[in-house]
Amino acid sequence: GQSLGYGFVNYVDPKDAEKAINTLNGLRLQTKTIKVSYARPSSASIRDANLYVSGLPKTMSQKELEQLFSQYGRIITSRILVDQVTG
């Protein structure tokens, strides 16, 4: 169940995604510095509201990711990617 160090956060409002980028990009978490940027949108409905987050600590949980990003607006979905072989 360890993070691969990256994930996605989808906000309801694109302005919330912009606030999260402006505040959290470059944040130091444990021994990692996270990078927060717009992801390639998978549909017009989430354009400019879908964020790609890299550099997450391998020990970060889904709940911790949501707690960190929920300060900036309502989250539609979030996901930390994990190694499919080791879980």
N, C-alpha and C positions, 0 to 999 in steps of 0.2 A: 503493500500500500504506500509506497514512497513516490513522491512527485518526481516527474522528469525535469522539473524546474520551470515549467510554463503552463499557462492556462488561458482561459477566456472568460470575460465578463460582459454580459449584454445588458444594457440599461434601457429603460422605457424612454427616457428623454435624452437626446443627443447632448444637451447642455450639461447633463450630469456626467456623461462620459468625458466631455472636455474638462470639467472640473477635476475629475479623477486623474486624468493625464497630467494636468498642470500641477497637481499637488503631489501625486505619488510617483511620477517618473523620476528615477534616480534615488528613490528612498532606499536606505540601507536596512535590510532585515537579516538578523544574525550575521553571517559572513558574506551575504550576497547583496548586490545592488540590483534592484528590479528595474526593468524597462517596461514602460506602459505606453502603448501606441494603438492607433486604430488598426483593426484587423480588416482584411478584405471582406466586405459585406457579402453575406450569402443571399440576401434579399433586400429589396428596396425598403422594407418596413423597419430594418435595423441599421440602415446606412448611417454612419457616423455615431452609432451607439454601441457598436461591437468592438471591444478592446482585446488586444493581445497582450499578455503579461509574460515576460520572460525573466529568468534569474530568481525565481521563487526558491526559497529553501526547500530541500528535499523532504524535510519534516513537516512542511506546512500542510494543514488539513483544509478540506473544503469549507468547513465552518469558519476557520481563521481567515480564509480568502474573502468569504462573504462579509465577515465582520469588518475587515479592513476597507472594502470597497462600498459597503452599504452606507457609510457616512456621507457619500456623495450623491445618493439618489436611489430610486427603486430599481432593483436588479430583476431582470426577467429570468435569466439563467446564468449560471457560472459553472465552470468545470476546470478541474486540475487534471492534466493528462498524466497518466501513469504507465510504466512499463508493462506491456501486455503479457510478458513471460513471467515476471516476478510479482505482478499485481501492483 
